[in-house]
Amino acid sequence: MVKRALGAALAAAGLALGMVVGTGGTAYAVTCPSSAHPRTTGGEASWQLTCDQWGHLTVHGWVEDTLPDNRCAHVTIKPQSEQSRTIKACGSGVRKNFSEVFVDEYEAEVKLRVA
């Protein structure tokens, strides 16, 4: 009985992991200051979040397409109250630098995906 329950739990965890890996993206809901360097099949990115004394959130970094698969690597930045912004790099080896500023923001969800 214990083996059966353990097997079911491991299978469910494996299925959940497969679903997360299958989406090709990693999301980070972060506040200032912070940084990340996520990688996924077909894309890689690096970014830093900084805030200043005037309430400006700046997200700067780069996104790179790493496979010749006719897909693009995207970094999407979704702050609390402003509209989200997406930066994309298309073509294997293409890297796009970005620096996005948001007013009256102190956190954002930042995500790398390939589509």
N, C-alpha and C positions, 0 to 999 in steps of 0.2 A: 504494500500500500504506500509506504514512504517512497519507494523507488518510483512508483507511478506518479505520485504528486510532484516529486522532484523533476522527473522527466517532463511533465506538463509545464512546470514553471520554467524550465530551461528552454523548452520549445517556444513558449510565449515570449520569453526574453529575446530569443533569437529572431523571432518574427518581428518584434518591435524594433530590434536593432536593424534588421534588414529594411524595414520601412524607413527608418531614419537615414541610413546610408543611401537607400534608393532615391531619396529626394535630391541628393546632390547638393545639399546646402547645410550650413551651420549658422544659426542665429545667435546673436549675443545681445541681450538687453543690458546696457551698461550705462554707468554714470561717469562723470569726469573725475580724475583722469583715468584713462585705461587704454589698452592696446590689445591687438590680436593679430595673428598670422595664420588664418585658416587655409586648408588645402582640401580639395576634393577632386575626384576624377575629372580632368579637363579644365580645372581652374585653380588659381591660387591668388591670394590677396594679402595685403597687410594694411592696417590702419591704426591711427591714434586718435583718441578723443581728448580734446582740451576745452576748458571753460575759462573765460576771463571774468574780471570783476564787473563787467557791464552786462552779463547774462548772455554772452554769445557762446554757443557750442560750435566748435570747429571739428570736423572729421576730415582728416587728410591721410592719404595713402595711395595705394595703387591696386589695380586688379589686372590679372594676366590670364589669357587663354593659353592652355598648355597642350592641347591636342588638335591635330588636323581632322576634326570630325564635323565640320560645318555647323558647330554650335558655338555659342558665345558664353564667356564668363561675365557674371553680373554681380555687382555689389549694390544692395539696396539699403538705404538709410531711412528709417522711419522714426522721426521724433515724436514727442508726445502730442503736440498740437499743430505743427506745420505739416504740409503735404510731404510724402516720401519722395526721395530722389534716387534714381538708378544710374549707375555708371557701368558701361559695358565695354568689353574688349573682345573683338572678333578676329579670328585668324590665329593659328598656332604661333606662339611667340610674341603676339601683340600685347603690349602692356600700356595701360592708360593710368596716368596719374590724376588724382583728384584732390580738391580741397573745397569742402562744402561748409558754409556757415549758416547757422540757424539762430534766430534772435529769441530771447527769453526761453531758452531750453537748457536743460542740464543732464538729460539722458536721451538715449535713442536705442532702437533695435537696429543692429547692423547685421546684414546677412550676405553670404556668398552663395551663389547658385550657378549652375550651368544649364543653359536651355538653348 
